[in-house]
C-alpha cells in the first residue's frame, strides 16, 4: 500500500523506523505524534520536529528529509512498520540462501519458488 502525505493528520500516532545501516545495531521503532501536515512534509514531535516527505517511489512509508546520516522511515501504524521489517528480514534471508547456497536447491524446488513468486519468463 502506497503511503502519501494526505494519509496523515495532526495528532495522529505514527511510528518511525531507524535502520542503522552498516552498523551492528538493531533497528529502532519509535512511537510519535504528528505535529503538522503540510504541502511537502509531515512533522513529528521529536526534539528536532523531524520532517518526512514522499519517498518518490511507491513505498509503504514516508522518508526523512535530511542530507546526512541514515534516513528514518515514517509509517502510519505499528502493523505497517512490523510488516515492513518482516518483509525486509524475509527478503534478506531468501537472498542469502540463494547467494550462498545456490547449489543446494533442486530444479523442482526452484520451479516451485518461481511459481510461488509468480515470476514471468521461460521455465
Secondary structure as UniProt FT lines:
FT   HELIX           5..7
FT   TURN            10..11
FT   STRAND          13..18
FT   TURN            21..22
FT   STRAND          28..37
FT   STRAND          42..44
FT   TURN            47..48
FT   STRAND          51..53
FT   STRAND          62..64
FT   STRAND          73..75
FT   HELIX           78..100
FT   HELIX           102..104
FT   HELIX           107..116
FT   TURN            117..118
//
